[in-house]
Amino acid sequence: MTACDTALVSRLVSLLLFLPALAQADYMDHFAQRDDVGPHKAPSLGDTRVLLIPVEVKGFPPIDRAKLERFFSPDDPNGFVRYYETASLGRYRPRVTVGPTIAYDSCPLPAAQFPTCRVARGDINSFSAGIDLLRDAVKRTDEQLDFTQFDVSGRAGTPDRWADGVMLLTNVPFGGIAFPIGYFNRGDNLAGGTNGPLMADGIRIPHVAVAGDTDVFVMVHEFGHLLGLTDLYDEAGNYAGLQLSFMGAWLYDQNIVLPDAETRYRLRWANWLQVQGRQRITLRPVETSGDVARVGIGDEYFLIENRGPGAFDKSLPVRGLAVFHVDRAVASVTSQGSFPKLGAKEGDFVNRILDCVNCDAWHPYIRLVQADGAFDLEANRRFKAEDDLFRAGSSLLNDASNSVRSKTNPSNGSNLYSGQPSGFALNDVRELADGSIEVTLDAPASGQCGEKLCAEGDGCAPVQCGEPPAKTGCTSVDGAPLLAVLLLLEQRFGRRQRR
Ligand SMILES: [Zn+2]
């Protein structure tokens, strides 16, 4: 089901002990900040050129190149490119080159440790052997391809000498991992030096998304890590993890699921509607509109989006509102002391793998609030869109007891994790013929409009906060006086100006 190999945890942690203090930036930090596109993240906006390296080992089911090229071409409606273009509202447009197949006559991993070439999840030996394999595959690809073509973008949208994204797909049985080789490499960097990112034609490769069994769907998830996303399923298996997210509890069938609202919001792929006061809002299907309503500010808030079957999310039998309760302040205590799980300090990703941000079903980083209030997901029962999405007749209100929600106190209120009221309420859901959903949302009455994710660009700021200004055709934020002036003008000049 999942993708990330949680291998080598103890070894990773011991490595951390002697790593120098580094910049405040990390792999897979769910865009706690994104100034580190390049060294820690692949660009997730604009046009990029991504490389896929097929690695075929004799004795395992051969790689079907035609099938592979189809899945990674923009022509496959169910493929990698169309998925990311759809999920991002066309804001992220990767183009994938399927590199020459790198063939091995025998297993490229040390026979003593991997007699059948099968890499079990959590196998500590695969760590160093994996680095050697990645290095060799990049080196052999570099002999045949010019890597400068795989750097057309970066933090500023221009070439930055960091690869836009590199994937390695092998036919060997292996679950999948997004491997920050730049962080772990202590050997040859392929450019005459040692340590750090691999280099090819002057282009640095800081991390590689790896999937085995030629499983292209696992690769879609692993590539999400390269964009900065963390795992949202529960590796510990207490429950499945976050539903309705390709970084979460996605069973790898042919239906790729869309990103959860928080992922979309953080990647700046959303059409962000900040709610203030009581508003009747129309949320169009998120797949085509990107509409995400946000109630609350700061680290803890709710996101609401319209999910249903479309080009993706095909397995959803019904349409409804998905409500996500987000708490970016989720913290953990490990043997290394107390860490913020979403901390952006380099190396924190190891901690997130160890003790994942979504593993506590009752207080994860992102929790799907279920309309039926039955807490089936927390009890590791099945996700059922019919019951868990908010549809006609369902609502979400404050629980007046203001108590902390837990397994022994499963109150399905809109309260914060502290138990205190959030000011959020959801009422009067109505699905329209075109798939849009009208809903009445309550949010705190003031002070909701000041937040931004970034200075400028798509998704940086709410496209709307509070009631939209009256449709006067003018851009003034102060609608009422403007309307009065226009009415005066109309009286004076007749109806010519009416639109
Ligand atoms: Zn993963």
Boltz pocket constraint, residues with backbone or C-beta under 6 A from the ligand:
constraints:
  - pocket:
      binder: B
      contacts: [[A, 2], [A, 3], [A, 4], [A, 221], [A, 222], [A, 225], [A, 230], [A, 231], [A, 247]]
      max_distance: 6.0
